[in-house]
Amino acid sequence: MPAIFTVDPRSGVPLYLQLIEQIKRAVALGTIAPGEQLPTVKALALELTVNPNTVARVYRELEHDGVIDTSPGRGSFVRTDGAGIEARRAVADVARVTFEGAVREAKSLGLSREETQELAARTIARWYETEND
């Protein structure tokens, strides 16, 4: 598997949360296919220069969330029975939290509901201008 994950120790977001979000996003977008094996804990820890316990925690949480299955001696694999749906839901949750933060910030800056809605509509139009949504 090519190196598709990165972590930023200066971001203020715990490394394990960064990695969980990236793996869920990769599964939701199909970058990692159902049934595909994830790197071993040791290999990913070495690649990202993080503690192997961090990667082990990530895999435990992903297994708890129903995104992967781990089999001792075989490795960790993306679930084939709905992992993409669970991961997609998780990605939507991340987007919702981010969007709520932006709305909260707009309100704290004194923008009215109408100004915030107009700003959101313009932003959405800009980012989705080529799609037929």
N, C-alpha and C positions, 0 to 999 in steps of 0.2 A: 504494500500500500504506500503510495507516495506521501510525502510529508504535507499534510493539509491542515495540521493543527499548530497553533502558536499560543503562547501565553505572554502576558505583559505584567511583570511583577510590580511595575509602577502605576498600574491602572487604578489601584484601590479596590478592585474586585478580586476576591480570593481566587487563587489559581484553579482550585478544583471546580469552582462555579464557572469560570471562563471555559474550562475544558468540557464540562457537562453541556453547556450551551452550544459549543461548537460541534460536538458530536451529535447532539439532537438535531441541530440545524442541518448537518451533513446527511443524516438519515432522512429527515423530512424532505430535503431537496433531491434525494436520490444520488448524492455524491458517494454515499456508502450504501450499497445495495443490501436488501434483505438476504440473510444467510452469509454475508461477507464477514470474514474474520477481522477483528480489530488487532492492532499490534499488541504484543505481550506487554504486561505491566513494565517489565524491565526495559524493553526496547523503547516504549514511549517515554518512560522517565529519562532515559539516556538522551533521546532525541530532543526533548524539551528542557533538559537540564533541571528536572524537578525531582523531588523525593519520590521514590517508588510508592511510598505509603499514600501520597497524594493521588497517584494514578489508580491505585487499588481502591481508594475511597470513591473516585469517579466511577469506576466500573461497578462497585457495589450499589451506588445510587442509581446508575443507569439500569441495573438489573432490577432494583426495587421499583423503578418507574416503568418497567415493562418494555424497555427499549432494546436490551441485550439479554442474552443467556450466557452464563459462564459455566463451563464444564472443567473441573479440575483435570489437569493433564492435557486437555484439548485446546483450551483457550476461550476467548470471548467472541461471540458472534451476534450480529444484528438479528433480532427476532424476525421470523418470516410471517408471523401471525398478527399483523396490525402494528408493528413497531413504527412504521411510517406515520400512521394515524396518531399514535401517542406522541411521537416526536413533533409532528405538525402542530398538535395541540400545545405542546410546550413552547414551540416557536411563536405561536400566536399569543401565548401568555407573556412571553418576553416583549413582544411588540406592544401589547396592551399596557404593560407596566411602563415602558418607555414613553408611549403616547400620553399616558396619564401624567407622567412627570413633566412632559412638555406643556400640557394644558395647565397643570398646577403652576408652572413657571410663568406662563402667559398671564394667568390670573394675578399672581403675586406682583407682576410688573404693571398691573393696573389696566390690562386690556379687558374690554367688555366681552360678554358672551358672543355678541355679534362679530366683534373684531376678531376674536379667536376662531370662530367658525369660518369667517372669510379667509383668514390666514391659513387655516387647515385646508380649506377647499382649494386655494391657490397652490399650496404645496402638493397636495394630492394630484391636482391636474398636471403640475409640472413633472412629477415623477411617473405618472401613468399616462402621459399624453399620447403614447403610441399604441396603447392597448384599447380594446373595445370593451371596457367594463361598464 
